Amino acid sequence: MGNMYELKGKEAIISPSLIYYEEIIRENIKKTIRTAGSPERLWPHVKSHKSMDMVRMQMEYGITKFKTATVAEAEMAAMAGAQRVILAYPLVGPNMERFVRLAKAYPDTIFYGVEEDRAQFEALSRVCVEHDAVLPMLVDVNMGMNRTGVPIEGLEELYRFAYSLPGLRLCGMHCYDGNHNNKDAAVRRAEVDDTDRRVADIMERLTGDGICCELAVAGGTPSFPCHAGCTRWYLSPGTAFITDAGYYMNLPDLDFIPGAAVMTRVISHPAEGVFTTDLGYKAIASDPAGQRGFIVGLEDAVPIIHSEEHWAFRLEDKSRIPAIGTCLYVIPTHICPTTALYPEILVATEGRVAARWQVTARNRRITYCLCWNKEVFCGLY
């Protein structure tokens, strides 16, 4: 990575600050569309950026469907004008009513929920009936990640059960497979093809019995190119549009360039061969285990201490130690939780900050929440 991240006018930018690079992100959007074959086939996740402005940028290219992980993200996508929105997270507790109310408040957007459990399907059915609503639904499928979803062995039985419940309109499957991330693209494709075949067989049987099961939304950034070749399903990359160091370094077959960096400054030379920045783990994601980001131009700098407001590095070549006050640009290993640490994103165009994007859905609630009085909406939380 060359220093395409250097900013003009950096003297006026406080550090640490999160920077998105418009030209790179737009190119990543175009590459994603080419991989999918068309913008209509894309159903991208918003969790990497949580920004209404980013959704609107994607919509400029014909992308109209979005996937979300929180009720706030779903509301944000609807506010941006999304035509279809999936809340790709099992609905439990108060979130059932929150989501049903949200769906009724935005009639121009089609909202989809996901569930994986009989009792939760029944509970959601009761909420929908109570609110005189019919909610489109997908069954969440465990594609081998073992995080959420019904195992494929129990998928058909659950689908047939939920299909008959009032207030719900079963439409298909949600098939996220974050486990399909092997560095070898051929291995990744073979793994994806195996699980896709099993799900597709079930969908075909259901359709043959007159049960609607026309929709499948599959994949994340590592696997969506594999699904693109194996199926005609919708594809849901998320990080690809921004791309972080984790995917850039570990999945070389993906042709995406990191489009975000955190600008930081050197604040101390506490020991020989050591420099400390103001990029603590309150300003860059503390996951995954290992190196949490890479300094552009100093990728060989070895992290030695990372605390709340400090990140210290060691360099073997002491002549390359940056002076105190030097601005550095760090590509996060994981952009999704890094973005969530910031209330706003600075957007650079042609090497200069040209806009500020609010991280709209950073908080768990925008408008819709259930207070002591179940009938009251508030924005107090």
C-alpha positions as CSV (number, residue, x, y, z in Angstrom):
1,M,0.0,0.0,0.0
2,G,1.6,3.3,-1.1
3,N,0.8,6.4,0.8
4,M,-2.3,7.3,-1.1
5,Y,-3.8,8.1,2.3
6,E,-1.7,11.3,2.9
7,L,-4.0,14.3,3.4
8,K,-3.5,17.9,2.5
9,G,-4.5,20.3,5.3
10,K,-3.8,17.6,8.0
11,E,-2.5,20.3,10.4
12,A,-6.1,21.3,11.1
13,I,-7.3,17.7,11.7
14,I,-7.5,16.5,15.2
15,S,-6.2,13.0,16.0
16,P,-7.2,10.3,16.0
17,S,-9.7,10.8,13.2
18,L,-11.4,8.2,11.0
19,I,-11.0,9.0,7.3
20,Y,-12.9,7.4,4.4
21,Y,-11.4,7.9,0.9
22,E,-14.1,8.6,-1.6
23,E,-12.3,7.6,-4.8
24,I,-11.2,4.2,-3.4
25,I,-14.7,3.4,-2.0
26,R,-16.4,4.3,-5.3
27,E,-14.0,2.0,-7.2
28,N,-14.7,-0.8,-4.6
29,I,-18.4,-0.3,-5.2
30,K,-17.9,-0.7,-9.0
31,K,-15.8,-3.8,-8.5
32,T,-18.5,-5.3,-6.2
33,I,-21.1,-4.7,-8.9
34,R,-18.9,-6.3,-11.5
35,T,-18.4,-9.4,-9.4
36,A,-22.2,-9.7,-8.7
37,G,-23.1,-9.1,-12.3
38,S,-25.5,-6.3,-11.6
39,P,-26.4,-3.9,-8.7
40,E,-29.8,-5.6,-8.5
41,R,-28.2,-8.8,-7.2
42,L,-26.5,-7.0,-4.3
43,W,-28.0,-6.8,-0.8
44,P,-25.0,-5.3,1.1
45,H,-24.6,-5.1,4.8
46,V,-24.4,-1.7,6.4
47,K,-22.7,-2.7,9.6
48,S,-19.2,-1.8,8.4
49,H,-20.1,1.9,8.2
50,K,-23.5,2.5,9.8
51,S,-23.8,5.7,7.7
52,M,-26.8,7.0,5.8
53,D,-24.4,8.9,3.5
54,M,-22.6,5.6,2.6
55,V,-26.0,4.0,1.8
56,R,-26.9,6.9,-0.4
57,M,-23.6,6.6,-2.2
58,Q,-24.2,3.0,-2.9
59,M,-27.7,3.9,-4.2
60,E,-26.1,6.1,-6.8
61,Y,-24.9,2.9,-8.4
62,G,-28.3,1.3,-8.5
63,I,-28.1,-0.7,-5.2
64,T,-31.5,-0.5,-3.5
65,K,-31.5,-3.4,-1.0
66,F,-29.6,-3.4,2.3
67,K,-28.9,-5.8,5.2
68,T,-28.6,-4.7,8.8
69,A,-27.8,-6.0,12.2
70,T,-29.7,-3.7,14.5
71,V,-33.1,-2.0,14.5
72,A,-31.3,1.4,14.4
73,E,-29.4,0.3,11.2
74,A,-32.7,-0.8,9.7
75,E,-34.2,2.5,10.4
76,M,-31.2,4.3,9.0
77,A,-31.4,2.4,5.8
78,A,-35.1,3.2,5.4
79,M,-34.4,6.9,6.2
80,A,-31.9,6.8,3.3
81,G,-34.6,5.5,0.9
82,A,-33.8,1.8,0.7
83,Q,-36.4,-0.2,-1.1
84,R,-35.8,-3.4,0.9
85,V,-34.2,-3.9,4.3
86,I,-33.3,-7.2,6.1
87,L,-32.7,-7.1,9.8
88,A,-30.4,-10.1,9.7
89,Y,-30.5,-10.8,13.4
90,P,-32.9,-13.0,15.4
91,L,-35.7,-10.9,16.9
92,V,-36.2,-11.5,20.6
93,G,-37.7,-9.5,23.4
94,P,-38.7,-5.9,22.9
95,N,-37.0,-5.8,19.5
96,M,-39.9,-7.7,18.0
97,E,-42.4,-4.9,18.7
98,R,-39.8,-2.2,17.8
99,F,-39.2,-3.8,14.4
100,V,-42.9,-4.3,13.6
101,R,-43.6,-0.7,14.5
102,L,-40.6,0.4,12.4
103,A,-41.9,-1.6,9.4
104,K,-45.3,0.1,9.7
105,A,-43.8,3.6,9.9
106,Y,-42.0,3.2,6.6
107,P,-44.6,1.8,4.2
108,D,-42.4,2.5,1.1
109,T,-39.7,0.1,2.4
110,I,-40.2,-3.6,2.6
111,F,-38.7,-5.0,5.8
112,Y,-37.7,-8.6,6.4
113,G,-37.0,-10.2,9.7
114,V,-35.1,-13.5,10.4
115,E,-35.7,-16.2,13.0
116,E,-34.4,-19.6,13.7
117,D,-36.5,-20.9,16.5
118,R,-40.1,-22.2,16.8
119,A,-40.9,-20.4,20.0
120,Q,-39.6,-17.1,18.6
121,F,-41.5,-17.5,15.4
122,E,-44.6,-18.0,17.4
123,A,-43.9,-15.0,19.7
124,L,-43.2,-12.8,16.6
125,S,-46.4,-14.0,15.0
126,R,-48.4,-12.9,18.1
127,V,-46.8,-9.4,18.0
128,C,-47.7,-9.1,14.3
129,V,-51.3,-10.1,14.8
130,E,-51.6,-7.7,17.8
131,H,-50.4,-4.9,15.5
132,D,-52.4,-6.0,12.5
133,A,-49.2,-6.4,10.5
134,V,-47.9,-9.0,8.1
135,L,-44.1,-9.2,8.2
136,P,-42.0,-10.8,5.5
137,M,-39.6,-13.3,7.0
138,L,-36.5,-15.3,6.2
139,V,-35.4,-18.4,8.0
140,D,-31.8,-17.9,9.4
141,V,-29.7,-20.8,8.3
142,N,-26.6,-22.1,10.0
143,M,-24.2,-22.5,7.1
144,G,-21.5,-24.0,9.4
145,M,-20.4,-20.9,11.3
146,N,-22.3,-22.0,14.4
147,R,-23.1,-18.5,15.5
148,T,-26.8,-18.2,14.7
149,G,-29.3,-20.1,12.5
150,V,-31.1,-23.4,12.3
151,P,-28.9,-26.3,11.2
152,I,-29.5,-27.3,7.6
153,E,-30.8,-30.7,8.9
154,G,-33.7,-29.0,10.6
155,L,-34.3,-26.2,8.1
156,E,-37.1,-27.8,6.1
157,E,-39.1,-28.8,9.1
158,L,-38.8,-25.3,10.7
159,Y,-39.7,-23.6,7.4
160,R,-42.9,-25.7,6.9
161,F,-43.9,-25.0,10.5
162,A,-43.4,-21.2,10.4
163,Y,-45.0,-20.9,7.0
164,S,-48.4,-21.5,8.5
165,L,-48.2,-18.9,11.3
166,P,-50.5,-15.8,11.0
167,G,-48.9,-12.4,10.7
168,L,-45.8,-13.7,9.0
169,R,-45.1,-14.2,5.3
170,L,-42.2,-16.7,4.8
171,C,-40.2,-15.7,1.7
172,G,-36.9,-17.7,1.8
173,M,-33.6,-18.1,3.5
174,H,-30.9,-16.0,5.1
175,C,-27.6,-17.8,4.5
176,Y,-24.6,-15.9,6.0
177,D,-21.4,-18.0,6.0
178,G,-18.6,-16.1,7.7
179,N,-16.9,-19.4,8.2
180,H,-16.2,-19.7,4.5
181,N,-13.0,-17.6,4.5
182,N,-10.2,-19.9,3.5
183,K,-7.3,-18.1,2.0
184,D,-7.4,-20.6,-0.9
185,A,-10.1,-19.3,-3.2
186,A,-10.6,-22.8,-4.7
187,V,-11.2,-24.3,-1.2
188,R,-13.6,-21.5,-0.3
189,R,-15.6,-22.1,-3.5
190,A,-15.9,-25.8,-2.9
191,E,-17.1,-25.3,0.7
192,V,-19.7,-22.7,-0.5
193,D,-20.9,-25.0,-3.3
194,D,-21.5,-27.8,-0.9
195,T,-23.7,-25.9,1.5
196,D,-25.5,-24.0,-1.2
197,R,-26.5,-27.2,-2.9
198,R,-28.0,-28.5,0.3
199,V,-30.0,-25.3,0.9
200,A,-31.0,-25.1,-2.8
201,D,-32.4,-28.7,-2.6
202,I,-34.6,-27.8,0.3
203,M,-35.9,-24.6,-1.4
204,E,-36.7,-26.6,-4.5
205,R,-38.7,-29.2,-2.5
206,L,-40.6,-26.4,-0.7
207,T,-41.4,-24.6,-3.9
208,G,-42.5,-27.9,-5.5
209,D,-45.1,-28.3,-2.7
210,G,-46.5,-24.9,-3.4
211,I,-44.7,-23.2,-0.4
212,C,-43.2,-19.8,-1.3
213,C,-39.5,-19.9,-0.9
214,E,-38.1,-17.7,-3.6
215,L,-35.6,-15.6,-1.8
216,A,-32.1,-16.4,-0.7
217,V,-29.6,-13.9,0.6
218,A,-26.1,-15.3,1.0
219,G,-22.5,-14.6,1.8
220,G,-20.2,-12.0,3.2
221,T,-17.2,-10.4,1.7
222,P,-15.0,-13.5,1.5
223,S,-17.7,-15.8,0.1
224,F,-20.0,-13.6,-2.0
225,P,-17.9,-14.1,-5.2
226,C,-18.3,-17.9,-4.7
227,H,-22.1,-17.6,-4.3
228,A,-22.1,-15.4,-7.4
229,G,-20.7,-18.2,-9.5
230,C,-22.6,-21.1,-7.9
231,T,-26.1,-19.6,-7.5
232,R,-28.6,-17.0,-8.7
233,W,-29.1,-15.8,-5.1
234,Y,-28.7,-12.3,-3.7
235,L,-25.3,-11.5,-2.4
236,S,-24.5,-9.6,0.8
237,P,-20.9,-8.4,1.1
238,G,-20.3,-5.6,3.7
239,T,-16.7,-4.8,4.3
240,A,-15.8,-5.1,0.6
241,F,-16.9,-1.5,-0.1
242,I,-14.5,-0.1,2.4
243,T,-12.1,-3.0,2.9
244,D,-9.7,-3.3,5.9
245,A,-6.3,-4.7,6.4
246,G,-7.6,-8.0,7.5
247,Y,-9.3,-8.9,4.2
248,Y,-6.7,-7.1,2.1
249,M,-3.8,-9.2,3.5
250,N,-5.6,-12.5,4.1
251,L,-7.7,-12.8,1.0
252,P,-5.5,-11.8,-1.9
253,D,-7.9,-13.0,-4.6
254,L,-10.4,-10.2,-3.6
255,D,-9.5,-7.2,-5.7
256,F,-10.5,-4.5,-3.2
257,I,-8.4,-1.7,-1.8
258,P,-8.6,-0.4,1.8
259,G,-10.7,2.7,1.7
260,A,-10.4,3.8,5.3
261,A,-7.6,4.9,7.6
262,V,-7.2,6.3,11.0
263,M,-5.0,9.4,11.2
264,T,-2.9,9.4,14.3
265,R,0.1,11.4,15.6
266,V,3.3,10.5,17.3
267,I,3.2,11.8,20.9
268,S,6.3,10.3,22.5
269,H,9.7,8.6,22.2
270,P,9.7,6.7,25.5
271,A,12.7,4.5,24.8
272,E,15.3,3.8,22.2
273,G,13.7,2.5,19.0
274,V,10.2,3.1,20.3
275,F,7.5,5.6,19.4
276,T,4.0,6.1,20.8
277,T,0.9,7.3,18.9
278,D,-2.4,8.7,20.2
279,L,-4.2,5.7,18.7
280,G,-5.5,3.8,21.7
281,Y,-8.0,1.1,21.6
282,K,-10.8,3.6,22.1
283,A,-10.0,4.8,18.6
284,I,-9.3,1.6,16.7
285,A,-10.9,-1.8,17.2
286,S,-9.3,-4.1,19.7
287,D,-10.2,-7.2,17.7
288,P,-9.0,-9.5,16.3
289,A,-6.3,-10.8,18.5
290,G,-2.9,-9.9,17.1
291,Q,-2.1,-6.7,15.2
292,R,-5.0,-4.3,15.1
293,G,-3.8,-2.2,12.3
294,F,-0.8,-1.4,10.0
295,I,0.9,2.0,9.6
296,V,1.1,3.0,6.0
297,G,4.9,3.2,5.1
298,L,5.9,1.6,8.4
299,E,4.2,-1.7,8.1
300,D,7.1,-3.4,9.8
301,A,6.6,-1.4,13.0
302,V,5.9,-3.9,15.8
303,P,3.2,-3.1,18.3
304,I,4.5,-3.4,21.9
305,I,1.9,-1.7,24.1
306,H,-1.7,-0.9,23.3
307,S,-3.8,0.8,25.9
308,E,-6.9,3.1,26.0
309,E,-5.3,6.2,24.6
310,H,-1.8,5.0,23.5
311,W,-0.3,2.7,21.0
312,A,3.5,2.1,21.2
313,F,5.6,0.5,18.4
314,R,9.2,-0.6,18.0
315,L,11.3,-0.2,14.8
316,E,14.6,-2.0,14.3
317,D,15.9,0.8,12.1
318,K,16.0,3.6,14.5
319,S,16.7,6.1,11.7
320,R,13.1,5.6,10.6
321,I,11.5,6.5,13.9
322,P,9.0,9.3,13.1
323,A,9.4,12.6,14.9
324,I,7.0,13.7,17.6
325,G,4.0,15.4,16.0
326,T,4.3,13.4,12.8
327,C,0.9,12.4,11.2
328,L,0.6,8.7,10.4
329,Y,-2.2,6.7,8.7
330,V,-3.2,3.4,10.1
331,I,-5.3,0.8,8.1
332,P,-7.4,-1.0,10.7
333,T,-7.4,-4.7,10.7
334,H,-11.2,-4.7,11.3
335,I,-13.0,-1.6,10.0
336,C,-16.5,-2.5,11.3
337,P,-16.0,-2.0,15.0
338,T,-13.5,0.8,14.3
339,T,-16.1,2.9,12.5
340,A,-18.5,2.3,15.4
341,L,-16.1,4.1,17.7
342,Y,-16.5,7.4,15.9
343,P,-19.5,9.8,15.8
344,E,-18.5,11.0,12.4
345,I,-16.3,10.0,9.4
346,L,-14.1,12.5,7.6
347,V,-14.4,11.9,3.8
348,A,-11.4,12.7,1.7
349,T,-11.7,13.6,-2.0
350,E,-8.6,14.2,-4.1
351,G,-6.4,14.1,-1.0
352,R,-8.4,16.7,1.1
353,V,-11.2,16.4,3.6
354,A,-14.3,17.4,1.7
355,A,-17.2,16.2,3.8
356,R,-18.2,14.8,7.2
357,W,-20.5,11.8,7.4
358,Q,-22.5,11.0,10.5
359,V,-22.2,7.4,11.8
360,T,-26.0,7.5,11.9
361,A,-26.7,4.1,13.4
362,R,-23.7,4.0,15.8
363,N,-26.2,4.0,18.8
364,R,-28.7,1.2,19.3
365,R,-31.7,3.5,18.9
366,I,-32.5,6.4,16.5
367,T,-36.2,6.9,16.9
368,Y,-37.9,3.7,17.9
369,C,-37.7,2.4,21.4
370,L,-40.1,1.0,24.0
371,C,-40.3,3.0,27.2
372,W,-42.3,2.3,30.4
373,N,-45.4,2.9,28.4
374,K,-45.4,0.4,25.6
375,E,-47.3,2.8,23.4
376,V,-44.6,5.6,23.6
377,F,-41.8,6.2,21.1
378,C,-38.8,8.2,22.2
379,G,-35.3,9.1,21.2
380,L,-34.0,9.5,24.8
381,Y,-31.9,6.3,24.8
